[in-house]
Amino acid sequence: MSTAVIFVAELGDKSQLMAMTFAARYRARDVLIGITAAAALVHLASVGIGYFIGDAFADHQQWISIVAGLAFLGFAAWTLRGDELTEDEANKARTSQGAAILAVGIAFFLAELGDKTMLATITLATQEGWLGTWIGSTLGMVAAGALPIGVGAVLGKRLPEHITKWGAAALFVLFGILLVVDGIRMIA
């Protein structure tokens, strides 16, 4: 059940756009590994929260949203700062498996904190067993990310790097602002 719930919840989510953007810059395999690692960690925390404290987590969702939004704005600046790389450095960054997995993993981890899929996983864990919920929700997240990874890999080969960079920065700014506004709206 958790696989289906999370898969459907992720359709059209910011995570899919991020997956596509990252796949345009890094190898699809590395993006998938980063997403899998981040999803496994976030959903493990989610089932732990659901199992131990249940609904009390919802009281802090606004602050998580604001912090994640500010982190996304930082990712936008970091993405644009990359303009100074030489061609040789850019090729190394593109092919560095560890750097790609870490960048994708951190971005996805932050994006999913306080997201609807995290809250759905917490809710499922309060009603179902934690292990099945964790495995199922992680599989649902990875499955929902696989399609945009394929699209991003194809686009990355066809789009100039500066367009990919500015597009990624614009998406990070957009999602950062949306997360901060959402957090502020929850406070008010």
Secondary structure as the mmCIF struct_conf table of DSSP 4:
data_model
#
loop_
_struct_conf.conf_type_id
_struct_conf.id
_struct_conf.beg_label_comp_id
_struct_conf.beg_label_asym_id
_struct_conf.beg_label_seq_id
_struct_conf.end_label_comp_id
_struct_conf.end_label_asym_id
_struct_conf.end_label_seq_id
HELX_RH_AL_P HELX_RH_AL_P1 SER A 2 GLU A 10
TURN_TY1_P TURN_TY1_P1 LEU A 11 GLY A 12
BEND BEND1 ASP A 13 ASP A 13
HELX_RH_AL_P HELX_RH_AL_P2 LYS A 14 ARG A 25
BEND BEND2 TYR A 26 TYR A 26
HELX_RH_AL_P HELX_RH_AL_P3 ALA A 28 PHE A 52
TURN_TY1_P TURN_TY1_P2 ILE A 53 ILE A 53
HELX_RH_3T_P HELX_RH_3T_P1 GLY A 54 HIS A 60
HELX_RH_AL_P HELX_RH_AL_P4 GLN A 61 ARG A 81
HELX_RH_3T_P HELX_RH_3T_P2 GLY A 82 GLU A 84
HELX_RH_AL_P HELX_RH_AL_P5 GLU A 87 THR A 95
HELX_RH_AL_P HELX_RH_AL_P6 GLN A 97 GLU A 112
TURN_TY1_P TURN_TY1_P3 LEU A 113 GLY A 114
HELX_RH_AL_P HELX_RH_AL_P7 LYS A 116 GLN A 127
BEND BEND3 GLU A 128 GLU A 128
HELX_RH_AL_P HELX_RH_AL_P8 TRP A 130 ARG A 158
BEND BEND4 LEU A 159 LEU A 159
HELX_RH_AL_P HELX_RH_AL_P9 GLU A 161 ILE A 187
#
